[in-house]
Amino acid sequence: MEKISLTSLKPADGSTKNVRRKGRGISSGAGKTSGRGHRGEGQRSGNKNKKGFEGGQTPAFRRLPKLKGFELINPIKNYAVNVRDLNKLENEEIDMDLLKEKGIIPNYAEGLRILGQGEIDKAKKVKATYFTPKAKEKIEAAGGSVEVV
């Protein structure tokens, strides 16, 4: 095996091609216009078209609107309530209707998420669409129960 050094390195076979010599007569296949075509900006030297340039026509990036994702047709309006807020309520059984009645969540709320911030010391039966693991743990530790509806 040959010892590898900087002087012995070369590209792998087939990874490089010979440069096409342009402008060397008609028979070369790249003579006269040298593959640039006839007239116009692209035929001149120093041509550097900008990315997205369309010859003066309003480019696509300006014709099309800026689309940022998509809007859900029917998003579910979930509202989050922390465990500390439930602790303030006197009721034994807590659900969405009670929280709407008390003004804690708006009347148009469609879902209720119970989060685990704060402490709870009273046993309560809580009905909601989602409970975080911490919230579930705290409610059950206080002697209450959770029900996913």
N, CA, C and O atoms as a GROMACS GRO file, in nm:
protein
  596
    1MET      N    1   0.084  -0.119   0.000
    1MET     CA    2   0.000   0.000   0.000
    1MET      C    3   0.088   0.124   0.000
    1MET      O    4   0.190   0.132   0.068
    2GLU      N    5   0.044   0.221  -0.078
    2GLU     CA    6   0.121   0.344  -0.095
    2GLU      C    7   0.099   0.436   0.025
    2GLU      O    8  -0.013   0.447   0.076
    3LYS      N    9   0.204   0.502   0.068
    3LYS     CA   10   0.195   0.594   0.180
    3LYS      C   11   0.124   0.722   0.133
    3LYS      O   12   0.157   0.777   0.028
    4ILE      N   13   0.026   0.769   0.212
    4ILE     CA   14  -0.052   0.886   0.175
    4ILE      C   15   0.020   1.013   0.222
    4ILE      O   16   0.061   1.025   0.337
    5SER      N   17   0.033   1.108   0.128
    5SER     CA   18   0.088   1.239   0.162
    5SER      C   19   0.012   1.344   0.082
    5SER      O   20  -0.065   1.309  -0.008
    6LEU      N   21   0.031   1.470   0.114
    6LEU     CA   22  -0.039   1.577   0.044
    6LEU      C   23  -0.007   1.580  -0.105
    6LEU      O   24  -0.091   1.619  -0.186
    7THR      N   25   0.112   1.538  -0.141
    7THR     CA   26   0.151   1.540  -0.283
    7THR      C   27   0.090   1.424  -0.361
    7THR      O   28   0.081   1.431  -0.484
    8SER      N   29   0.049   1.317  -0.293
    8SER     CA   30  -0.005   1.201  -0.364
    8SER      C   31  -0.159   1.204  -0.373
    8SER      O   32  -0.219   1.116  -0.435
    9LEU      N   33  -0.223   1.304  -0.311
    9LEU     CA   34  -0.370   1.311  -0.314
    9LEU      C   35  -0.419   1.356  -0.451
    9LEU      O   36  -0.361   1.445  -0.512
   10LYS      N   37  -0.528   1.293  -0.499
   10LYS     CA   38  -0.590   1.334  -0.624
   10LYS      C   39  -0.739   1.298  -0.618
   10LYS      O   40  -0.778   1.210  -0.542
   11PRO      N   41  -0.824   1.366  -0.698
   11PRO     CA   42  -0.968   1.337  -0.693
   11PRO      C   43  -1.000   1.196  -0.738
   11PRO      O   44  -0.923   1.135  -0.813
   12ALA      N   45  -1.112   1.142  -0.693
   12ALA     CA   46  -1.154   1.007  -0.731
   12ALA      C   47  -1.184   1.003  -0.880
   12ALA      O   48  -1.220   1.105  -0.939
   13ASP      N   49  -1.170   0.885  -0.941
   13ASP     CA   50  -1.195   0.870  -1.084
   13ASP      C   51  -1.339   0.906  -1.117
   13ASP      O   52  -1.431   0.858  -1.050
   14GLY      N   53  -1.358   0.990  -1.220
   14GLY     CA   54  -1.492   1.028  -1.265
   14GLY      C   55  -1.555   1.143  -1.188
   14GLY      O   56  -1.664   1.187  -1.223
   15SER      N   57  -1.487   1.193  -1.085
   15SER     CA   58  -1.545   1.302  -1.006
   15SER      C   59  -1.520   1.439  -1.067
   15SER      O   60  -1.589   1.535  -1.033
   16THR      N   61  -1.423   1.450  -1.157
   16THR     CA   62  -1.394   1.579  -1.222
   16THR      C   63  -1.397   1.562  -1.373
   16THR      O   64  -1.366   1.455  -1.426
   17LYS      N   65  -1.435   1.671  -1.442
   17LYS     CA   66  -1.437   1.670  -1.589
   17LYS      C   67  -1.340   1.776  -1.640
   17LYS      O   68  -1.308   1.871  -1.570
   18ASN      N   69  -1.296   1.757  -1.763
   18ASN     CA   70  -1.210   1.858  -1.825
   18ASN      C   71  -1.295   1.980  -1.862
   18ASN      O   72  -1.410   1.965  -1.904
   19VAL      N   73  -1.240   2.100  -1.846
   19VAL     CA   74  -1.310   2.224  -1.877
   19VAL      C   75  -1.325   2.235  -2.028
   19VAL      O   76  -1.230   2.208  -2.102
   20ARG      N   77  -1.445   2.275  -2.074
   20ARG     CA   78  -1.470   2.291  -2.217
   20ARG      C   79  -1.406   2.421  -2.263
   20ARG      O   80  -1.440   2.527  -2.211
   21ARG      N   81  -1.315   2.416  -2.360
   21ARG     CA   82  -1.248   2.536  -2.411
   21ARG      C   83  -1.338   2.603  -2.512
   21ARG      O   84  -1.364   2.548  -2.619
   22LYS      N   85  -1.387   2.723  -2.478
   22LYS     CA   86  -1.482   2.792  -2.564
   22LYS      C   87  -1.413   2.892  -2.654
   22LYS      O   88  -1.304   2.941  -2.624
   23GLY      N   89  -1.479   2.922  -2.766
   23GLY     CA   90  -1.430   3.025  -2.858
   23GLY      C   91  -1.304   2.983  -2.933
   23GLY      O   92  -1.217   3.066  -2.957
   24ARG      N   93  -1.294   2.854  -2.972
   24ARG     CA   94  -1.176   2.806  -3.044
   24ARG      C   95  -1.214   2.754  -3.183
   24ARG      O   96  -1.169   2.647  -3.223
   25GLY      N   97  -1.297   2.830  -3.255
   25GLY     CA   98  -1.332   2.794  -3.393
   25GLY      C   99  -1.466   2.724  -3.404
   25GLY      O  100  -1.516   2.668  -3.307
   26ILE      N  101  -1.524   2.728  -3.526
   26ILE     CA  102  -1.658   2.673  -3.552
   26ILE      C  103  -1.662   2.523  -3.524
   26ILE      O  104  -1.758   2.475  -3.464
   27SER      N  105  -1.562   2.451  -3.566
   27SER     CA  106  -1.566   2.305  -3.555
   27SER      C  107  -1.557   2.254  -3.410
   27SER      O  108  -1.586   2.137  -3.384
   28SER      N  109  -1.519   2.340  -3.318
   28SER     CA  110  -1.508   2.295  -3.178
   28SER      C  111  -1.645   2.274  -3.116
   28SER      O  112  -1.658   2.207  -3.014
   29GLY      N  113  -1.750   2.332  -3.177
   29GLY     CA  114  -1.885   2.321  -3.121
   29GLY      C  115  -1.914   2.428  -3.018
   29GLY      O  116  -2.027   2.443  -2.974
   30ALA      N  117  -1.811   2.504  -2.979
   30ALA     CA  118  -1.829   2.612  -2.883
   30ALA      C  119  -1.755   2.735  -2.932
   30ALA      O  120  -1.695   2.810  -2.855
   31GLY      N  121  -1.760   2.755  -3.066
   31GLY     CA  122  -1.694   2.871  -3.125
   31GLY      C  123  -1.791   2.986  -3.141
   31GLY      O  124  -1.902   2.982  -3.090
   32LYS      N  125  -1.748   3.091  -3.213
   32LYS     CA  126  -1.825   3.212  -3.240
   32LYS      C  127  -1.890   3.269  -3.114
   32LYS      O  128  -1.827   3.351  -3.048
   33THR      N  129  -2.013   3.229  -3.079
   33THR     CA  130  -2.080   3.290  -2.962
   33THR      C  131  -2.040   3.221  -2.831
   33THR      O  132  -2.078   3.267  -2.724
   34SER      N  133  -1.966   3.115  -2.838
   34SER     CA  134  -1.916   3.042  -2.721
   34SER      C  135  -2.027   2.997  -2.626
   34SER      O  136  -2.012   3.001  -2.504
   35GLY      N  137  -2.140   2.953  -2.684
   35GLY     CA  138  -2.248   2.901  -2.601
   35GLY      C  139  -2.333   3.007  -2.533
   35GLY      O  140  -2.420   2.974  -2.453
   36ARG      N  141  -2.308   3.136  -2.566
   36ARG     CA  142  -2.383   3.244  -2.500
   36ARG      C  143  -2.507   3.286  -2.578
   36ARG      O  144  -2.588   3.363  -2.525
   37GLY      N  145  -2.525   3.240  -2.699
   37GLY     CA  146  -2.640   3.280  -2.780
   37GLY      C  147  -2.613   3.413  -2.848
   37GLY      O  148  -2.504   3.469  -2.837
   38HIS      N  149  -2.713   3.465  -2.920
   38HIS     CA  150  -2.698   3.589  -2.995
   38HIS      C  151  -2.759   3.706  -2.920
   38HIS      O  152  -2.874   3.697  -2.876
   39ARG      N  153  -2.688   3.812  -2.906
   39ARG     CA  154  -2.732   3.940  -2.848
   39ARG      C  155  -2.790   3.925  -2.707
   39ARG      O  156  -2.806   3.815  -2.654
   40GLY      N  157  -2.820   4.039  -2.650
   40GLY     CA  158  -2.884   4.040  -2.518
   40GLY      C  159  -2.784   4.045  -2.404
   40GLY      O  160  -2.663   4.032  -2.423
   41GLU      N  161  -2.840   4.064  -2.285
   41GLU     CA  162  -2.759   4.083  -2.165
   41GLU      C  163  -2.669   3.964  -2.135
   41GLU      O  164  -2.554   3.980  -2.094
   42GLY      N  165  -2.723   3.844  -2.155
   42GLY     CA  166  -2.647   3.723  -2.123
   42GLY      C  167  -2.526   3.701  -2.212
   42GLY      O  168  -2.435   3.627  -2.176
   43GLN      N  169  -2.525   3.767  -2.332
   43GLN     CA  170  -2.415   3.747  -2.424
   43GLN      C  171  -2.298   3.838  -2.390
   43GLN      O  172  -2.184   3.810  -2.427
   44ARG      N  173  -2.325   3.948  -2.318
   44ARG     CA  174  -2.221   4.046  -2.285
   44ARG      C  175  -2.133   3.996  -2.170
   44ARG      O  176  -2.173   3.912  -2.090
   45SER      N  177  -2.014   4.051  -2.164
   45SER     CA  178  -1.925   4.013  -2.054
   45SER      C  179  -1.970   4.085  -1.927
   45SER      O  180  -2.033   4.190  -1.933
   46GLY      N  181  -1.938   4.028  -1.814
   46GLY     CA  182  -1.975   4.088  -1.687
   46GLY      C  183  -2.121   4.069  -1.651
   46GLY      O  184  -2.171   4.138  -1.563
   47ASN      N  185  -2.191   3.977  -1.717
   47ASN     CA  186  -2.333   3.954  -1.690
   47ASN      C  187  -2.349   3.878  -1.559
   47ASN      O  188  -2.295   3.769  -1.542
   48LYS      N  189  -2.423   3.939  -1.468
   48LYS     CA  190  -2.454   3.871  -1.342
   48LYS      C  191  -2.601   3.897  -1.310
   48LYS      O  192  -2.634   3.994  -1.241
   49ASN      N  193  -2.688   3.810  -1.360
   49ASN     CA  194  -2.830   3.825  -1.330
   49ASN      C  195  -2.855   3.797  -1.183
   49ASN      O  196  -2.795   3.707  -1.125
   50LYS      N  197  -2.944   3.877  -1.124
   50LYS     CA  198  -2.978   3.854  -0.984
   50LYS      C  199  -3.063   3.728  -0.972
   50LYS      O  200  -3.132   3.689  -1.067
   51LYS      N  201  -3.057   3.665  -0.856
   51LYS     CA  202  -3.138   3.547  -0.831
   51LYS      C  203  -3.286   3.588  -0.835
   51LYS      O  204  -3.326   3.682  -0.768
   52GLY      N  205  -3.364   3.518  -0.914
   52GLY     CA  206  -3.506   3.550  -0.926
   52GLY      C  207  -3.537   3.657  -1.028
   52GLY      O  208  -3.653   3.698  -1.039
   53PHE      N  209  -3.436   3.706  -1.104
   53PHE     CA  210  -3.459   3.810  -1.205
   53PHE      C  211  -3.530   3.749  -1.324
   53PHE      O  212  -3.492   3.642  -1.372
   54GLU      N  213  -3.636   3.817  -1.372
   54GLU     CA  214  -3.716   3.765  -1.483
   54GLU      C  215  -3.721   3.863  -1.599
   54GLU      O  216  -3.826   3.880  -1.661
   55GLY      N  217  -3.610   3.926  -1.630
   55GLY     CA  218  -3.601   4.012  -1.746
   55GLY      C  219  -3.680   4.141  -1.734
   55GLY      O  220  -3.722   4.196  -1.836
   56GLY      N  221  -3.702   4.191  -1.616
   56GLY     CA  222  -3.775   4.316  -1.598
   56GLY      C  223  -3.921   4.294  -1.563
   56GLY      O  224  -3.987   4.384  -1.510
   57GLN      N  225  -3.972   4.174  -1.592
   57GLN     CA  226  -4.109   4.139  -1.551
   57GLN      C  227  -4.112   4.132  -1.399
   57GLN      O  228  -4.013   4.095  -1.337
   58THR      N  229  -4.226   4.167  -1.338
   58THR     CA  230  -4.236   4.158  -1.192
   58THR      C  231  -4.209   4.014  -1.151
   58THR      O  232  -4.282   3.924  -1.192
   59PRO      N  233  -4.105   3.992  -1.070
   59PRO     CA  234  -4.068   3.854  -1.037
   59PRO      C  235  -4.170   3.783  -0.949
   59PRO      O  236  -4.250   3.846  -0.881
   60ALA      N  237  -4.166   3.651  -0.954
   60ALA     CA  238  -4.263   3.568  -0.882
   60ALA      C  239  -4.266   3.600  -0.733
   60ALA      O  240  -4.374   3.599  -0.673
   61PHE      N  241  -4.152   3.627  -0.674
   61PHE     CA  242  -4.150   3.652  -0.529
   61PHE      C  243  -4.223   3.780  -0.491
   61PHE      O  244  -4.259   3.798  -0.375
   62ARG      N  245  -4.246   3.870  -0.589
   62ARG     CA  246  -4.324   3.991  -0.562
   62ARG      C  247  -4.469   3.977  -0.608
   62ARG      O  248  -4.558   4.044  -0.555
   63ARG      N  249  -4.493   3.889  -0.706
   63ARG     CA  250  -4.630   3.867  -0.755
   63ARG      C  251  -4.712   3.786  -0.656
   63ARG      O  252  -4.831   3.809  -0.639
   64LEU      N  253  -4.646   3.690  -0.591
   64LEU     CA  254  -4.717   3.601  -0.501
   64LEU      C  255  -4.726   3.660  -0.362
   64LEU      O  256  -4.633   3.728  -0.317
   65PRO      N  257  -4.836   3.636  -0.292
   65PRO     CA  258  -4.848   3.690  -0.156
   65PRO      C  259  -4.754   3.616  -0.060
   65PRO      O  260  -4.710   3.504  -0.088
   66LYS      N  261  -4.726   3.679   0.051
   66LYS     CA  262  -4.642   3.614   0.153
   66LYS      C  263  -4.730   3.519   0.231
   66LYS      O  264  -4.812   3.560   0.313
   67LEU      N  265  -4.713   3.391   0.205
   67LEU     CA  266  -4.795   3.291   0.272
   67LEU      C  267  -4.721   3.242   0.396
   67LEU      O  268  -4.613   3.184   0.386
   68LYS      N  269  -4.780   3.264   0.510
   68LYS     CA  270  -4.717   3.220   0.635
   68LYS      C  271  -4.802   3.111   0.697
   68LYS      O  272  -4.891   3.138   0.778
   69GLY      N  273  -4.774   2.989   0.660
   69GLY     CA  274  -4.848   2.877   0.717
   69GLY      C  275  -4.992   2.878   0.669
   69GLY      O  276  -5.021   2.924   0.559
   70PHE      N  277  -5.082   2.827   0.750
   70PHE     CA  278  -5.223   2.824   0.716
   70PHE      C  279  -5.305   2.839   0.844
   70PHE      O  280  -5.258   2.808   0.954
   71GLU      N  281  -5.426   2.886   0.826
   71GLU     CA  282  -5.514   2.907   0.940
   71GLU      C  283  -5.611   2.791   0.948
   71GLU      O  284  -5.668   2.750   0.847
   72LEU      N  285  -5.630   2.738   1.068
   72LEU     CA  286  -5.724   2.629   1.086
   72LEU      C  287  -5.866   2.681   1.062
   72LEU      O  288  -5.900   2.792   1.103
   73ILE      N  289  -5.948   2.601   0.994
   73ILE     CA  290  -6.084   2.641   0.963
   73ILE      C  291  -6.169   2.641   1.090
   73ILE      O  292  -6.249   2.732   1.113
   74ASN      N  293  -6.150   2.539   1.171
   74ASN     CA  294  -6.231   2.527   1.293
   74ASN      C  295  -6.142   2.499   1.415
   74ASN      O  296  -6.144   2.388   1.468
   75PRO      N  297  -6.064   2.599   1.460
   75PRO     CA  298  -5.979   2.576   1.576
   75PRO      C  299  -6.062   2.560   1.704
   75PRO      O  300  -6.163   2.627   1.722
   76ILE      N  301  -6.018   2.472   1.790
   76ILE     CA  302  -6.087   2.453   1.918
   76ILE      C  303  -6.028   2.553   2.017
   76ILE      O  304  -5.907   2.556   2.038
   77LYS      N  305  -6.113   2.633   2.077
   77LYS     CA  306  -6.068   2.736   2.171
   77LYS      C  307  -6.056   2.676   2.310
   77LYS      O  308  -6.151   2.674   2.388
   78ASN      N  309  -5.934   2.627   2.340
   78ASN     CA  310  -5.906   2.570   2.472
   78ASN      C  311  -5.859   2.680   2.566
   78ASN      O  312  -5.787   2.771   2.526
   79TYR      N  313  -5.899   2.672   2.690
   79TYR     CA  314  -5.854   2.768   2.790
   79TYR      C  315  -5.789   2.696   2.906
   79TYR      O  316  -5.836   2.592   2.951
   80ALA      N  317  -5.678   2.753   2.952
   80ALA     CA  318  -5.600   2.690   3.058
   80ALA      C  319  -5.632   2.753   3.193
   80ALA      O  320  -5.645   2.875   3.206
   81VAL      N  321  -5.642   2.667   3.293
   81VAL     CA  322  -5.665   2.712   3.431
   81VAL      C  323  -5.566   2.637   3.518
   81VAL      O  324  -5.548   2.516   3.504
   82ASN      N  325  -5.501   2.709   3.609
   82ASN     CA  326  -5.404   2.647   3.698
   82ASN      C  327  -5.472   2.588   3.821
   82ASN      O  328  -5.584   2.626   3.856
   83VAL      N  329  -5.402   2.494   3.884
   83VAL     CA  330  -5.453   2.427   4.004
   83VAL      C  331  -5.478   2.530   4.116
   83VAL      O  332  -5.572   2.515   4.193
   84ARG      N  333  -5.393   2.632   4.124
   84ARG     CA  334  -5.410   2.734   4.230
   84ARG      C  335  -5.543   2.809   4.216
   84ARG      O  336  -5.599   2.854   4.316
   85ASP      N  337  -5.593   2.823   4.091
   85ASP     CA  338  -5.721   2.890   4.068
   85ASP      C  339  -5.837   2.801   4.113
   85ASP      O  340  -5.939   2.850   4.160
   86LEU      N  341  -5.820   2.670   4.099
   86LEU     CA  342  -5.924   2.575   4.143
   86LEU      C  343  -5.933   2.573   4.295
   86LEU      O  344  -6.041   2.552   4.352
   87ASN      N  345  -5.820   2.594   4.360
   87ASN     CA  346  -5.814   2.592   4.506
   87ASN      C  347  -5.897   2.704   4.567
   87ASN      O  348  -5.949   2.690   4.678
   88LYS      N  349  -5.909   2.817   4.495
   88LYS     CA  350  -5.985   2.932   4.545
   88LYS      C  351  -6.136   2.908   4.545
   88LYS      O  352  -6.209   2.972   4.620
   89LEU      N  353  -6.182   2.815   4.460
   89LEU     CA  354  -6.326   2.788   4.448
   89LEU      C  355  -6.375   2.704   4.566
   89LEU      O  356  -6.304   2.616   4.615
   90GLU      N  357  -6.497   2.733   4.609
   90GLU     CA  358  -6.557   2.662   4.723
   90GLU      C  359  -6.618   2.528   4.682
   90GLU      O  360  -6.628   2.436   4.764
   91ASN      N  361  -6.657   2.516   4.555
   91ASN     CA  362  -6.731   2.400   4.508
   91ASN      C  363  -6.649   2.271   4.515
   91ASN      O  364  -6.527   2.271   4.499
   92GLU      N  365  -6.722   2.160   4.539
   92GLU     CA  366  -6.659   2.027   4.542
   92GLU      C  367  -6.635   1.975   4.400
   92GLU      O  368  -6.532   1.913   4.372
   93GLU      N  369  -6.732   2.003   4.311
   93GLU     CA  370  -6.724   1.954   4.174
   93GLU      C  371  -6.700   2.072   4.080
   93GLU      O  372  -6.776   2.169   4.079
   94ILE      N  373  -6.594   2.062   4.001
   94ILE     CA  374  -6.556   2.173   3.912
   94ILE      C  375  -6.559   2.123   3.767
   94ILE      O  376  -6.498   2.022   3.734
   95ASP      N  377  -6.632   2.197   3.682
   95ASP     CA  378  -6.634   2.168   3.539
   95ASP      C  379  -6.635   2.300   3.461
   95ASP      O  380  -6.630   2.407   3.520
   96MET      N  381  -6.642   2.291   3.327
   96MET     CA  382  -6.636   2.410   3.243
   96MET      C  383  -6.752   2.505   3.269
   96MET      O  384  -6.733   2.627   3.271
   97ASP      N  385  -6.871   2.451   3.289
   97ASP     CA  386  -6.988   2.536   3.310
   97ASP      C  387  -6.972   2.622   3.435
   97ASP      O  388  -7.008   2.740   3.435
   98LEU      N  389  -6.918   2.564   3.541
   98LEU     CA  390  -6.898   2.639   3.666
   98LEU      C  391  -6.796   2.751   3.646
   98LEU      O  392  -6.815   2.862   3.694
   99LEU      N  393  -6.686   2.720   3.575
   99LEU     CA  394  -6.582   2.820   3.552
   99LEU      C  395  -6.632   2.933   3.463
   99LEU      O  396  -6.593   3.048   3.481
  100LYS      N  397  -6.720   2.902   3.366
  100LYS     CA  398  -6.781   3.006   3.282
  100LYS      C  399  -6.873   3.094   3.367
  100LYS      O  400  -6.874   3.216   3.352
  101GLU      N  401  -6.948   3.031   3.456
  101GLU     CA  402  -7.041   3.101   3.546
  101GLU      C  403  -6.967   3.198   3.638
  101GLU      O  404  -7.013   3.309   3.663
  102LYS      N  405  -6.852   3.154   3.687
  102LYS     CA  406  -6.771   3.236   3.779
  102LYS      C  407  -6.690   3.343   3.705
  102LYS      O  408  -6.634   3.433   3.768
  103GLY      N  409  -6.683   3.332   3.570
  103GLY     CA  410  -6.609   3.430   3.490
  103GLY      C  411  -6.460   3.404   3.482
  103GLY      O  412  -6.383   3.493   3.445
  104ILE      N  413  -6.417   3.282   3.516
  104ILE     CA  414  -6.275   3.248   3.510
  104ILE      C  415  -6.233   3.222   3.365
  104ILE      O  416  -6.123   3.259   3.324
  105ILE      N  417  -6.323   3.157   3.288
  105ILE     CA  418  -6.298   3.138   3.145
  105ILE      C  419  -6.414   3.201   3.068
  105ILE      O  420  -6.524   3.211   3.122
  106PRO      N  421  -6.390   3.245   2.941
  106PRO     CA  422  -6.497   3.309   2.864
  106PRO      C  423  -6.606   3.210   2.822
  106PRO      O  424  -6.582   3.090   2.816
  107ASN      N  425  -6.725   3.263   2.793
  107ASN     CA  426  -6.840   3.179   2.756
  107ASN      C  427  -6.820   3.103   2.625
  107ASN      O  428  -6.882   2.999   2.604
  108TYR      N  429  -6.733   3.155   2.537
  108TYR     CA  430  -6.713   3.088   2.408
  108TYR      C  431  -6.606   2.979   2.415
  108TYR      O  432  -6.574   2.918   2.313
  109ALA      N  433  -6.549   2.952   2.531
  109ALA     CA  434  -6.447   2.847   2.548
  109ALA      C  435  -6.507   2.711   2.513
  109ALA      O  436  -6.618   2.678   2.555
  110GLU      N  437  -6.431   2.632   2.436
  110GLU     CA  438  -6.478   2.499   2.394
  110GLU      C  439  -6.406   2.385   2.466
  110GLU      O  440  -6.455   2.272   2.469
  111GLY      N  441  -6.290   2.416   2.522
  111GLY     CA  442  -6.212   2.313   2.590
  111GLY      C  443  -6.147   2.370   2.715
  111GLY      O  444  -6.124   2.490   2.724
  112LEU      N  445  -6.117   2.283   2.810
  112LEU     CA  446  -6.057   2.327   2.936
  112LEU      C  447  -5.933   2.243   2.964
  112LEU      O  448  -5.939   2.120   2.968
  113ARG      N  449  -5.821   2.310   2.985
  113ARG     CA  450  -5.695   2.242   3.017
  113ARG      C  451  -5.655   2.281   3.159
  113ARG      O  452  -5.653   2.399   3.194
  114ILE      N  453  -5.625   2.182   3.239
  114ILE     CA  454  -5.584   2.209   3.377
  114ILE      C  455  -5.432   2.195   3.385
  114ILE      O  456  -5.376   2.090   3.353
  115LEU      N  457  -5.368   2.304   3.429
  115LEU     CA  458  -5.222   2.307   3.442
  115LEU      C  459  -5.182   2.295   3.588
  115LEU      O  460  -5.264   2.321   3.677
  116GLY      N  461  -5.058   2.255   3.613
  116GLY     CA  462  -5.015   2.221   3.749
  116GLY      C  463  -4.947   2.329   3.830
  116GLY      O  464  -4.875   2.297   3.924
  117GLN      N  465  -4.966   2.457   3.796
  117GLN     CA  466  -4.898   2.562   3.871
  117GLN      C  467  -4.975   2.593   4.000
  117GLN      O  468  -5.097   2.604   3.999
  118GLY      N  469  -4.902   2.606   4.109
  118GLY     CA  470  -4.964   2.636   4.238
  118GLY      C  471  -4.994   2.510   4.316
  118GLY      O  472  -4.958   2.399   4.275
  119GLU      N  473  -5.060   2.528   4.429
  119GLU     CA  474  -5.092   2.415   4.517
  119GLU      C  475  -5.243   2.403   4.535
  119GLU      O  476  -5.317   2.500   4.517
  120ILE      N  477  -5.287   2.283   4.571
  120ILE     CA  478  -5.428   2.259   4.601
  120ILE      C  479  -5.433   2.177   4.730
  120ILE      O  480  -5.363   2.077   4.745
  121ASP      N  481  -5.518   2.221   4.825
  121ASP     CA  482  -5.524   2.150   4.954
  121ASP      C  483  -5.663   2.094   4.984
  121ASP      O  484  -5.682   2.026   5.085
  122LYS      N  485  -5.761   2.123   4.897
  122LYS     CA  486  -5.897   2.072   4.916
  122LYS      C  487  -5.925   1.963   4.813
  122LYS      O  488  -5.882   1.970   4.698
  123ALA      N  489  -6.000   1.860   4.857
  123ALA     CA  490  -6.037   1.752   4.766
  123ALA      C  491  -6.147   1.801   4.673
  123ALA      O  492  -6.252   1.846   4.717
  124LYS      N  493  -6.121   1.791   4.543
  124LYS     CA  494  -6.217   1.837   4.443
  124LYS      C  495  -6.227   1.736   4.330
  124LYS      O  496  -6.129   1.671   4.293
  125LYS      N  497  -6.350   1.725   4.273
  125LYS     CA  498  -6.371   1.641   4.155
  125LYS      C  499  -6.368   1.735   4.035
  125LYS      O  500  -6.455   1.821   4.021
  126VAL      N  501  -6.267   1.718   3.949
  126VAL     CA  502  -6.246   1.811   3.838
  126VAL      C  503  -6.273   1.740   3.705
  126VAL      O  504  -6.221   1.631   3.680
  127LYS      N  505  -6.355   1.805   3.619
  127LYS     CA  506  -6.384   1.753   3.486
  127LYS      C  507  -6.326   1.851   3.384
  127LYS      O  508  -6.360   1.970   3.386
  128ALA      N  509  -6.238   1.802   3.294
  128ALA     CA  510  -6.177   1.888   3.192
  128ALA      C  511  -6.139   1.804   3.070
  128ALA      O  512  -6.143   1.681   3.074
  129THR      N  513  -6.102   1.873   2.962
  129THR     CA  514  -6.063   1.801   2.840
  129THR      C  515  -5.920   1.751   2.847
  129THR      O  516  -5.884   1.655   2.778
  130TYR      N  517  -5.836   1.815   2.930
  130TYR     CA  518  -5.696   1.774   2.941
  130TYR      C  519  -5.638   1.813   3.076
  130TYR      O  520  -5.670   1.920   3.130
  131PHE      N  521  -5.554   1.726   3.130
  131PHE     CA  522  -5.482   1.754   3.255
  131PHE      C  523  -5.333   1.732   3.230
  131PHE      O  524  -5.296   1.633   3.167
  132THR      N  525  -5.249   1.822   3.278
  132THR     CA  526  -5.106   1.795   3.271
  132THR      C  527  -5.075   1.690   3.379
  132THR      O  528  -5.147   1.682   3.479
  133PRO      N  529  -4.971   1.612   3.359
  133PRO     CA  530  -4.939   1.509   3.459
  133PRO      C  531  -4.921   1.566   3.600
  133PRO      O  532  -4.961   1.504   3.698
  134LYS      N  533  -4.860   1.684   3.610
  134LYS     CA  534  -4.837   1.748   3.740
  134LYS      C  535  -4.969   1.788   3.806
  134LYS      O  536  -4.987   1.770   3.926
  135ALA      N  537  -5.062   1.842   3.725
  135ALA     CA  538  -5.192   1.884   3.777
  135ALA      C  539  -5.270   1.763   3.828
  135ALA      O  540  -5.330   1.768   3.935
  136LYS      N  541  -5.267   1.656   3.750
  136LYS     CA  542  -5.337   1.532   3.788
  136LYS      C  543  -5.283   1.480   3.921
  136LYS      O  544  -5.358   1.441   4.010
  137GLU      N  545  -5.151   1.481   3.931
  137GLU     CA  546  -5.083   1.433   4.052
  137GLU      C  547  -5.123   1.515   4.175
  137GLU      O  548  -5.151   1.460   4.281
  138LYS      N  549  -5.126   1.649   4.160
  138LYS     CA  550  -5.158   1.738   4.272
  138LYS      C  551  -5.303   1.725   4.317
  138LYS      O  552  -5.332   1.724   4.437
  139ILE      N  553  -5.396   1.714   4.220
  139ILE     CA  554  -5.538   1.700   4.254
  139ILE      C  555  -5.563   1.569   4.328
  139ILE      O  556  -5.636   1.565   4.427
  140GLU      N  557  -5.502   1.461   4.278
  140GLU     CA  558  -5.521   1.330   4.341
  140GLU      C  559  -5.452   1.322   4.476
  140GLU      O  560  -5.500   1.252   4.566
  141ALA      N  561  -5.339   1.392   4.493
  141ALA     CA  562  -5.268   1.394   4.622
  141ALA      C  563  -5.351   1.466   4.728
  141ALA      O  564  -5.341   1.434   4.847
  142ALA      N  565  -5.433   1.562   4.686
  142ALA     CA  566  -5.518   1.637   4.780
  142ALA      C  567  -5.646   1.560   4.813
  142ALA      O  568  -5.728   1.606   4.892
  143GLY      N  569  -5.663   1.441   4.753
  143GLY     CA  570  -5.779   1.359   4.781
  143GLY      C  571  -5.891   1.376   4.679
  143GLY      O  572  -6.000   1.322   4.698
  144GLY      N  573  -5.866   1.449   4.574
  144GLY     CA  574  -5.967   1.472   4.471
  144GLY      C  575  -5.958   1.370   4.360
  144GLY      O  576  -5.881   1.274   4.367
  145SER      N  577  -6.039   1.392   4.255
  145SER     CA  578  -6.036   1.301   4.140
  145SER      C  579  -6.043   1.382   4.012
  145SER      O  580  -6.094   1.494   4.009
  146VAL      N  581  -5.989   1.322   3.904
  146VAL     CA  582  -5.990   1.388   3.774
  146VAL      C  583  -6.070   1.304   3.675
  146VAL      O  584  -6.068   1.181   3.679
  147GLU      N  585  -6.142   1.374   3.586
  147GLU     CA  586  -6.221   1.306   3.483
  147GLU      C  587  -6.203   1.379   3.351
  147GLU      O  588  -6.230   1.499   3.341
  148VAL      N  589  -6.157   1.305   3.249
  148VAL     CA  590  -6.137   1.365   3.118
  148VAL      C  591  -6.270   1.353   3.040
  148VAL      O  592  -6.324   1.244   3.024
  149VAL      N  593  -6.320   1.469   2.994
  149VAL     CA  594  -6.448   1.471   2.919
  149VAL      C  595  -6.424   1.512   2.776
  149VAL      O  596  -6.518   1.519   2.697
   0.00000   0.00000   0.00000
